[in-house]
Amino acid sequence: MSPLTLNLDTVHLTDEQFYQLCQNNHELNFERTTKRQLIIMSPVGGESGNREADLIIDLGIWNRQTQLGYTFSSSTIFKLPNGADRSPDAAWIKHQRWEALTPEQRRKFPPIAPDFVIELRSATDDLDMLRSKMQEYMDAGVQLAWLINPQQQQVEIYRQKQDVEVRNLPTQLSGENVLPGFRLSLSCY
């Protein structure tokens, strides 16, 4: 099932109202674009869920070993500086940036752009919508982002102020200077 996008031009949900909407509807996954469109996403299937879990495990293990920051799952919504409220499939934030947030900011939807995000395209995801989401991340200050696309056996690598790099699977990805020492081997999906 494709995500449902609602135009909220005349509704003007406040940040607190959006937070309460999400809290009162745990069975649904919500995001808001920079244009304040509300996106309602269906849960992913077994294959996508398993792949997503593996990505989070790999990122989490690296983070536990280095203790450089904090790892987040797709259940976390980030209030991005560009006005979007987004939940990547996996995210990571440097220790000092996360610790600079107040306890209240950490408890709700953190008002911060992650340093690193991963989006994993599921069978029902529209590629153009995902690419727009990746651009929102970059516009918000994300330093490194990977869009893994099993349907086309590719990964798109997004970096600040650089063209998108596209690699065919299988490939080895590096966390570069954002995630020092992090390596991810992606085989054909």
Steps between C-alpha positions, in 0.01 A plus 500: 500500500642839402519777759207738524593869475260760637526870419463692827525853360188613682536288814832633641583229751728637769803294600322397821186398306712293260673336796163418660365364170795260486466405869127431466540282188788262574382257233574757228831650385491873430743746346471862385681648202656846486179604320307383809335211317403217733617158383336188642709189435403138529720255689768318299490132414723227637785529251532878539466476876775240519734703278431813704574314825831374360602856407417629848689210660812569292486873578430431868788255539742749344367771729534285813861430410588864428261674744500803267127567502147365505315267262127534424237276342227581251262567789682826577366820345749785469378858483737628232615865486334537157154434650463134404425225752669187368579148618784332311532122510821541699673812630805602700592820686837600644522477876562873566215612272248269669618593848451871417122441480291548812338195662160623373634531144641144518173360640271631223591535132861621519550835322817393325615365167689171538859493382430179304186331368407185310184458299414152373255498212220249550302352214222759541724809534493755218861569399439868417341556842799335668742713302311813607523380858876448460531855370307626804753323721790663319334844509451453875872436556537121492864433414474153342198301384446170323192409298507123455286392206465119480254526209772642273790335685657841572593733780502878472754681717419858601767735633492871577574720198571205270316323223320179593719194444320188373654156549379163385465216748697322629716777646690601811392826665711714730386733774776730379591779744145510642510144639875425522572133447141401422477261205193338354508224241186496291440188298232461236157510658 
